[in-house]
Amino acid sequence: MNFKVFVFSDNILKGTTNFNLQKLNYIFANCFVDMDSFNILPMKLSNSFVNDGNNIIFSENDNIDNLIIQHYSQLGSEKEIVDEQIVIFKKRENQTIFIPLESDMNLLYKILELKENKICKFHLFGIDKNDIINKLEMLKNEIQDLKYKVLSDNILSDVYVSYQGEENLIDDKQVKIASIFKNNIFSENDLNLENIIFQLLKMKNLSLAICENVTQGKILSSLIEKNTGFDNVLKFGQIKFFEKFDNDLLHKESTKLLEESKSDIAIVTNGKFEENVFNFNFTIADKKEVHFYKCNFTGKIDDSIEMAKNTLLYHVVKKLRQNDFVF
């Protein structure tokens, strides 16, 4: 199914509120829906969408009724209201969905979610989107009814695959798909890296201390924002400027942080930007050893920092799952 998406909001255009396009893409991928176009427009242009094909219309709740009245003669006579918030008009094979910006976007699952096929999710680290697509295309020789969606952003990818199968059964097709990404999978459910770290720390009864340098506090803030109660496992967190960029400094700061915070695991980051390259080093330390990691990223500063954050979180997950820390 394909949709054109229109967002009519003066507030979004003014920057006083935001539209979560990433969340909408996530929902579409889960439901194997394609987005033909996406437009954010002022209310004065609310008559600009052409009512052919399938449409999703977002606007502030106060404006929804006016939008419906404005286009009522074009929308068709078949009308449905979902959870007293979403209004759906059906005309022949097409539908136009009106949803207030104030509503929970997850309500779209009730309208869009496919029931006839099994859907699996694979969350990957460190593999290029084109490589993912090539692997899935090759797999179509074995799984002929395979469909997929791939969302990639800053070294992480969400892969959604669909085929005929029982939803609650791990079958041979799912195993084959997982096997081609076995070196990159970190989750096959809705848990992100931050959630997995929190769960593993709680399960192992471990505490964490973090000292960030060039990542602008994004590691700390991401862990805290995405986990309610993360302060129960966080012993210490700070942003600190380092004058040097070398392994001796990282080793010294790691052992110092581990001792002073009395935590089980200490993470220290350091890095520098040189000629459009972000040189990023970090350590994950326990009471026996300081584990060193070094990587380089090219591109915009914000994107490089996001990739650095995701890389560090992935390696923390990997270390916690290896269960080779010493406390």
C-alpha positions in Angstrom: 0.0 0.0 0.0 1.2 3.5 -0.9 0.4 6.8 0.8 1.0 10.5 0.2 1.5 12.3 3.5 0.5 15.9 4.1 1.2 17.8 7.3 -0.7 21.1 7.5 0.7 23.1 10.4 1.9 26.7 10.8 3.4 25.8 14.2 5.8 23.2 12.7 6.9 25.6 9.9 7.6 28.2 12.6 9.6 25.8 14.6 7.5 26.0 17.7 6.7 22.2 17.5 8.2 19.2 15.7 6.9 16.4 13.5 8.4 13.0 14.2 9.1 11.8 10.7 11.4 9.1 12.0 8.6 7.6 14.0 6.3 7.7 10.9 9.0 5.9 8.8 9.3 3.3 11.5 5.5 2.7 11.5 5.4 2.5 7.7 8.3 0.0 7.7 6.6 -2.2 10.3 3.5 -2.2 8.2 5.2 -2.5 4.8 3.7 0.8 3.7 5.4 3.0 1.1 5.5 6.8 1.3 5.0 8.3 -2.1 5.6 11.8 -0.9 5.9 13.9 2.2 4.9 17.5 2.5 4.7 20.0 5.4 2.6 23.0 4.3 0.9 26.0 5.9 -2.8 25.9 6.7 -3.5 28.5 4.0 -2.5 25.8 1.5 -4.7 23.1 3.0 -6.7 22.7 -0.2 -3.5 21.7 -2.1 -3.7 18.0 -1.7 -5.3 16.2 -4.6 -7.7 13.5 -3.3 -6.6 10.6 -5.4 -4.8 7.5 -4.2 -4.3 7.0 -0.5 -3.6 10.0 1.7 -2.7 10.6 5.4 -3.4 14.2 6.6 -1.9 15.5 9.8 -2.9 18.8 11.4 -3.6 20.3 14.8 -6.8 19.0 16.3 -8.5 22.4 16.1 -8.1 22.4 12.3 -9.1 18.8 11.5 -12.8 19.5 11.3 -12.2 22.4 8.9 -10.0 20.2 6.7 -12.7 17.6 6.5 -15.4 20.1 5.7 -13.2 21.7 3.1 -12.8 18.4 1.2 -16.0 16.6 2.2 -17.5 16.3 -1.3 -14.3 14.6 -2.5 -13.7 12.1 0.3 -16.5 9.6 -0.3 -19.5 8.5 1.7 -17.9 5.6 3.7 -16.6 7.0 7.0 -14.9 5.4 10.0 -13.7 6.8 13.3 -10.9 5.1 15.2 -10.5 5.7 19.0 -12.5 8.9 18.6 -9.4 10.6 17.1 -8.6 9.3 13.6 -11.2 9.8 10.8 -11.0 7.6 7.7 -12.8 8.2 4.5 -12.9 5.5 1.9 -13.6 6.1 -1.8 -13.5 3.0 -4.1 -10.1 1.4 -3.4 -8.6 4.5 -1.8 -8.7 6.0 1.6 -7.9 9.4 3.2 -6.9 9.3 6.9 -7.1 12.4 9.1 -5.1 12.3 12.3 -4.5 15.1 14.8 -0.9 16.0 15.5 -1.7 15.8 19.2 -2.7 12.1 18.9 -0.4 9.1 19.5 1.0 8.2 16.1 1.0 4.5 17.1 -2.8 4.6 16.5 -1.9 4.2 12.8 -1.0 0.5 13.5 -4.7 -0.2 14.0 -5.3 1.0 10.4 -2.1 0.0 8.5 -0.9 -3.2 10.1 -0.8 -6.2 7.8 -2.3 -9.4 9.2 -1.8 -12.0 6.4 2.0 -12.2 6.6 4.6 -12.8 9.3 6.8 -9.8 10.1 10.3 -10.1 11.6 12.5 -7.3 12.8 16.3 -7.3 12.8 18.3 -4.4 14.2 21.8 -4.3 12.9 25.1 -2.4 13.5 27.9 -1.6 11.1 26.6 -2.8 7.8 25.9 -0.6 4.7 22.3 -0.3 3.6 23.2 -1.5 0.0 24.9 -4.6 1.4 21.8 -5.4 3.4 19.6 -5.1 0.3 22.0 -7.2 -1.8 21.9 -10.0 0.8 18.1 -9.9 1.0 17.8 -9.9 -2.8 20.0 -13.0 -3.0 17.8 -14.7 -0.3 14.7 -14.2 -2.5 15.9 -17.3 -4.5 15.2 -19.4 -1.4 12.3 -17.3 0.1 10.3 -16.3 -2.9 7.5 -14.5 -1.0 10.1 -12.4 0.9 9.4 -8.7 1.2 11.5 -6.2 3.1 12.0 -2.7 4.3 15.4 -1.2 5.4 15.8 2.0 7.4 19.4 3.1 8.0 20.8 6.0 10.0 24.2 6.7 11.5 25.7 3.1 11.3 22.5 1.5 12.6 19.8 -0.2 10.4 16.3 -1.5 11.1 15.4 -4.4 8.8 11.8 -5.5 8.5 11.0 -8.7 6.5 7.7 -10.2 5.7 6.7 -13.7 4.4 4.1 -16.3 4.8 4.5 -18.0 8.2 3.1 -18.3 11.7 3.7 -15.2 13.7 4.7 -16.8 17.0 6.9 -19.6 15.5 10.6 -19.3 14.8 10.8 -21.1 11.4 13.5 -22.0 8.9 13.0 -18.8 6.9 13.5 -16.6 10.0 16.7 -18.6 10.8 18.0 -18.2 7.3 17.4 -14.4 7.4 19.1 -14.1 10.8 22.1 -16.2 9.7 23.1 -13.8 6.8 23.3 -10.9 9.4 24.7 -12.9 12.3 27.7 -10.7 12.7 25.7 -7.5 12.8 22.4 -8.3 14.7 22.0 -6.8 18.2 18.2 -7.1 18.6 15.3 -9.0 17.0 12.6 -7.1 18.9 11.8 -3.5 19.7 14.7 -3.0 22.2 17.3 -0.4 21.1 21.0 -0.4 22.2 20.2 1.8 25.2 17.4 -0.5 26.4 19.6 -3.6 26.1 22.5 -2.0 28.1 20.0 -1.1 30.9 18.5 -4.6 30.9 21.9 -6.3 31.0 23.2 -4.1 33.8 20.2 -4.8 35.9 20.2 -8.5 35.2 23.9 -8.7 36.1 23.5 -6.3 39.0 26.3 -4.0 37.7 26.9 -0.3 37.9 28.2 2.1 35.3 30.3 5.3 35.3 30.7 7.5 32.2 33.1 10.3 31.4 32.5 12.0 28.0 34.8 14.3 26.1 33.9 15.1 22.5 30.5 13.4 22.3 28.8 16.4 23.9 27.0 14.3 26.6 25.0 12.4 24.0 25.9 9.0 25.4 24.7 9.9 28.9 21.6 11.7 27.8 20.6 8.9 25.4 20.9 6.2 28.1 18.9 8.3 30.6 16.2 9.5 28.2 15.5 6.0 26.8 15.5 4.2 30.1 13.2 5.0 33.0 15.2 4.5 36.2 18.6 4.4 34.6 20.0 6.4 37.6 19.7 3.1 39.5 22.6 1.7 37.6 24.5 4.9 36.9 27.1 5.6 39.6 28.6 8.7 38.0 28.4 10.7 34.8 30.3 13.8 33.6 31.5 15.8 30.5 35.1 16.6 30.8 37.6 18.4 28.5 41.0 16.6 27.9 44.0 18.5 26.6 45.6 15.4 25.2 44.5 12.7 22.7 46.4 9.5 23.5 45.9 6.0 25.0 47.9 6.8 28.1 45.5 9.5 29.0 42.5 7.2 28.4 44.0 4.5 30.5 44.7 6.9 33.3 41.3 8.4 33.3 39.5 5.0 33.0 41.3 3.5 36.0 40.8 6.7 38.0 37.0 6.9 37.1 36.6 3.2 38.0 38.2 3.7 41.4 36.7 7.0 42.4 33.1 6.1 41.3 33.3 2.6 42.8 31.4 1.4 39.8 31.8 -2.0 38.1 32.3 -0.6 34.6 33.8 2.7 33.5 33.5 4.3 30.1 35.7 7.2 29.0 35.6 8.8 25.5 38.1 11.1 23.8 38.5 12.4 20.3 39.3 15.2 17.9 38.2 16.6 14.5 40.8 16.9 11.8 40.2 17.7 8.1 36.6 16.5 8.1 37.6 13.3 10.0 36.4 12.5 13.5 39.0 10.4 15.3 37.2 8.8 18.2 38.7 6.6 20.9 37.0 5.2 23.9 37.6 2.6 26.7 35.4 0.2 28.5 37.1 -0.8 31.8 36.5 -3.3 34.5 38.6 -4.1 37.6 41.0 -6.4 35.6 41.5 -4.7 32.2 40.9 -1.5 30.2 39.6 -2.4 26.8 40.6 0.1 24.0 38.6 1.0 20.9 39.6 3.3 18.1 37.5 4.4 15.1 37.2 7.2 12.5 34.2 8.8 10.9 33.8 11.2 8.0 30.9 13.6 7.4 29.1 16.3 9.2 30.1 16.8 12.9 26.6 16.0 14.3 26.4 12.8 12.2 29.9 11.7 13.2 29.1 12.2 16.9 25.9 10.2 16.5 27.8 7.3 14.8 30.4 7.5 17.6 27.7 7.2 20.2 26.1 4.3 18.5 29.5 2.5 18.0 30.3 2.8 21.7 26.8 1.6 22.8 27.1 -1.4 20.5 30.4 -2.4 22.0 29.1 -2.0 25.5 26.3 -4.4 24.6 28.8 -6.8 23.1 31.0 -6.8 26.1 28.1 -7.3 28.5 26.9 -10.2 26.5 30.3 -11.8 26.3 30.2 -11.9 30.1 34.0 -11.6 30.3 34.2 -8.6 32.7 35.9 -9.2 36.0 34.5 -7.6 39.1 
